[in-house]
């Protein structure tokens, strides 16, 4: 991710401020952070806090930045700087590092948005997806309106439940 102040250097400092109950976040490079008074807050203490998180057992482990996506070749640093993944495989390769960022930015890691207008999606099993034609939903909605106009409320209730099941992806074939 690039610095939000200068737009030139990678952001290394993330500043969160709360003003009148509203949270705002700003990602800054070291230079801009220092200019704004957010420099190394612990420099007067005589040691670097990063040393505490170093390699206490002396084992040599591959650095996380050396991992690259097998499909597009992007590193996590490339993704962080660009603010977007290189390909679909990046989500699998960098899953453990992406999930906390996605959770922080979006508040959730599960998509809860709308379905495409051309078709409602019915989920069966964990990953299988089958499209339900939008026309089927429209036909049932028209039948529902007709049943209500003709005061056939039992039929309308059944149609309402069928429409809801189709929209929620829980279509039952009874």
Legacy VTK file of the C-alpha trace (Angstrom):
# vtk DataFile Version 3.0
C-alpha trace
ASCII
DATASET POLYDATA
POINTS 174 float
0.000 0.000 0.000
1.336 3.446 -0.881
1.508 6.403 1.487
-1.795 8.292 1.471
-0.024 11.625 1.958
2.619 11.582 -0.789
1.508 8.584 -2.855
5.134 7.730 -3.661
6.567 5.475 -0.955
5.279 2.287 0.710
3.214 2.928 3.836
4.951 1.753 7.009
2.969 3.639 9.646
-0.767 3.291 10.132
-2.402 6.062 12.153
-5.894 5.695 13.604
-7.664 8.725 15.037
-11.085 9.101 16.603
-12.689 12.528 16.281
-16.246 13.067 17.515
-16.743 9.300 17.669
-15.686 8.714 14.037
-12.667 6.525 13.313
-10.351 7.556 10.510
-7.297 5.647 9.331
-4.290 6.909 7.410
-1.368 4.931 5.999
1.886 6.913 5.862
5.441 6.309 4.697
8.231 6.810 7.262
9.119 10.226 5.834
5.575 11.628 5.949
4.954 10.073 9.374
8.037 11.835 10.712
6.922 15.160 9.156
3.516 14.789 10.842
5.050 13.956 14.214
4.497 10.198 14.117
8.192 9.277 13.910
9.808 6.505 15.944
8.060 7.017 19.271
10.445 4.702 21.128
13.795 5.946 19.788
14.711 7.525 23.139
14.527 4.160 24.900
17.818 2.918 23.437
16.676 -0.236 21.658
14.535 -1.296 18.743
11.277 -3.086 19.580
11.576 -5.121 16.388
14.536 -6.919 17.974
12.158 -8.442 20.529
10.253 -10.139 17.731
13.354 -11.369 15.944
14.556 -14.950 15.818
15.021 -15.906 19.516
16.027 -19.527 18.798
18.505 -18.660 16.059
16.787 -20.896 13.496
16.967 -19.803 9.901
13.490 -19.709 8.413
12.500 -18.506 4.977
11.382 -14.913 5.086
7.646 -14.448 4.428
8.355 -11.950 1.635
10.184 -14.644 -0.343
6.917 -16.525 -0.931
5.438 -15.848 -4.367
2.160 -16.833 -5.985
2.785 -19.866 -8.210
0.332 -18.569 -10.805
1.180 -14.880 -11.282
4.451 -14.550 -9.327
3.209 -11.769 -7.028
4.656 -11.470 -3.521
2.627 -10.337 -0.529
4.532 -7.053 -0.608
3.435 -6.548 -4.239
-0.177 -7.112 -3.195
0.120 -4.777 -0.199
1.673 -2.039 -2.316
-0.852 -2.351 -5.164
-3.808 -2.792 -2.817
-5.156 -5.710 -4.872
-4.283 -9.341 -5.542
-2.611 -10.425 -8.756
-4.890 -13.401 -9.489
-7.355 -15.805 -7.860
-4.537 -18.111 -6.754
-3.104 -15.269 -4.614
-6.060 -15.714 -2.237
-4.970 -19.316 -1.609
-1.232 -18.585 -1.462
-1.507 -15.641 0.950
-4.697 -16.707 2.762
-3.270 -16.420 6.291
-1.925 -12.923 5.624
-4.917 -11.621 3.625
-7.726 -12.661 5.991
-6.786 -10.235 8.824
-6.555 -7.355 6.342
-9.872 -8.231 4.707
-11.483 -8.561 8.151
-10.103 -5.164 9.225
-11.094 -3.360 6.026
-14.505 -4.914 5.346
-15.540 -6.030 8.824
-16.208 -9.572 7.604
-14.619 -12.260 5.470
-17.858 -13.631 4.020
-19.581 -11.864 1.140
-23.163 -10.944 2.019
-24.020 -8.879 -1.057
-26.714 -9.089 -3.685
-27.028 -11.755 -6.343
-26.662 -10.975 -10.039
-29.838 -9.660 -11.641
-29.799 -12.264 -14.412
-30.054 -15.257 -12.077
-30.476 -16.128 -8.435
-27.832 -18.518 -7.168
-28.763 -21.700 -5.349
-25.997 -23.198 -3.265
-26.041 -26.949 -2.831
-23.255 -28.503 -0.854
-20.214 -26.481 0.058
-19.014 -25.287 -3.335
-21.569 -26.375 -5.958
-23.573 -23.541 -7.475
-26.545 -23.885 -9.801
-28.223 -20.928 -11.467
-31.992 -20.567 -11.121
-33.425 -18.652 -14.066
-34.693 -15.213 -13.157
-37.754 -15.950 -15.311
-38.863 -18.670 -12.883
-38.806 -16.163 -10.042
-40.750 -13.635 -12.110
-43.414 -16.216 -13.021
-43.860 -17.148 -9.364
-44.061 -13.471 -8.391
-46.788 -12.880 -11.006
-48.702 -15.946 -9.778
-48.370 -14.611 -6.230
-49.843 -11.227 -7.203
-52.679 -12.973 -9.062
-53.448 -15.219 -6.076
-53.552 -12.180 -3.768
-55.903 -10.300 -6.124
-58.222 -13.316 -6.274
-57.988 -13.701 -2.469
-56.515 -17.214 -2.653
-54.350 -16.612 0.389
-53.329 -20.239 1.012
-51.958 -20.466 -2.537
-50.303 -17.057 -2.088
-48.587 -18.224 1.101
-47.179 -21.299 -0.667
-45.930 -19.164 -3.567
-44.398 -16.655 -1.157
-42.475 -19.446 0.575
-41.291 -20.875 -2.764
-40.044 -17.456 -3.877
-38.264 -16.925 -0.591
-36.642 -20.369 -0.816
-35.448 -19.675 -4.364
-34.032 -16.307 -3.367
-32.251 -17.715 -0.331
-30.855 -20.649 -2.244
-32.787 -23.220 -0.235
-35.067 -24.538 -2.947
-36.783 -27.737 -1.812
-38.068 -30.254 -4.333
-40.877 -31.867 -2.318
LINES 1 175
174 0 1 2 3 4 5 6 7 8 9 10 11 12 13 14 15 16 17 18 19 20 21 22 23 24 25 26 27 28 29 30 31 32 33 34 35 36 37 38 39 40 41 42 43 44 45 46 47 48 49 50 51 52 53 54 55 56 57 58 59 60 61 62 63 64 65 66 67 68 69 70 71 72 73 74 75 76 77 78 79 80 81 82 83 84 85 86 87 88 89 90 91 92 93 94 95 96 97 98 99 100 101 102 103 104 105 106 107 108 109 110 111 112 113 114 115 116 117 118 119 120 121 122 123 124 125 126 127 128 129 130 131 132 133 134 135 136 137 138 139 140 141 142 143 144 145 146 147 148 149 150 151 152 153 154 155 156 157 158 159 160 161 162 163 164 165 166 167 168 169 170 171 172 173
